[in-house]
């Protein structure tokens, strides 16, 4: 990359942020070196991360042809950028003698302040146990240094990122297409529960971590309840491949601080998983996400102020097959979704070939779009019934063959909508006990 300003010559250890290469992506790529050549400043990007990004981000999308990540939307981690109180820069130019530079908040005294520099990436890992319980604990101060290496963070969707290898091509309408990784990895969790049966995490707090807060994978009957998730670089809680798990009565806010695609709560590959009575507020992308699975229940949750940074997501987002019949499919019921106002976003979003899904008795208000019925690959055996909106979903007047749209109510007046949905709204969110 060539640049004609002399300013980059003073940058050290900087990271380029490429937001919105696709509307749902935000990559972070390292700079290998900056030098003067003739009348230009030459910026050399670190490999293999930049090469992976060049292969992945190729598209003809919304009338634009893209090859590679393009120009960065922002540059981070140089001392000259320290202008906002409460921010810091880590100078790694001298191996073994790293220097942390911090611009204090008003009233802060750095000389007397307690400073914690996290070292561990995994605080706790529990594997292959039965009936273990964590109650009333605070898990804090963990890091994740992988994105700062030459591989960077080649983000694709949600918590998934690319580490090289083949990419596929998804054809869209009218000659448009996007590329996607044929395989990807996910942001790790700083607290992991792996292959555990009957595990309980109750009344705990997950905070100040450089990746996802809590990750549950495999096992059966794992419960995460009445926990707080905040101040996290990645997502709040993920559940992957678990049977009969439950994520209930948790509060998630202030997550995705570095990795903006991270959802507040995410489940994928699960069977019989229940996500109920949670509150997810103020997050950069989706509030609650369910990938392919079987028998997922998303019930009586409250999401507000989601999709604050990236696009093409929702307060509640569901994609892929959810079972093979109405009995084994997913149910999204009794949720309240408010304030997904940013462009190209939805309140409720069944996407990417979702099938065997019942969406009923939810309330959606203050959204850029309340929902959408035409997606690719198309929806199959999806029913929208008895929902309340303040605006009609996209495609409501011409539902595709795979969608049943019936008995839904659109009430544009805010007071009338509030009155009609009081019982649903009173049941949504964390239960007071």
Secondary structure by P-SEA (a helix, b strand, c coil): ccccccccccccbbbbbbccccccbbbbbbbccccccccbbbbbbccaaaaaaaacccccccccccccccccccccccccccccccbbbbbcccccbbbbbbbcccccccccbbbbbbccccccccccccccccccccccbbbbcccccccccccccccccccccbbbbbbcccccbbbbbcccccccccccccccccccccbbbbcccccccbbbccccbbbbccccccccccccbbbcccccccccccccccccccccccccbbbcccccccccbbbbcccccccbbbcccccccccbbbbccccccccccccbbbbcccccccccbbbbcbbbbcccccccccccccccccccccccbbbbccccccccccccccccccccccccccccccccccccccccccbbbbbccaaaaaaacaaaaaacccccc
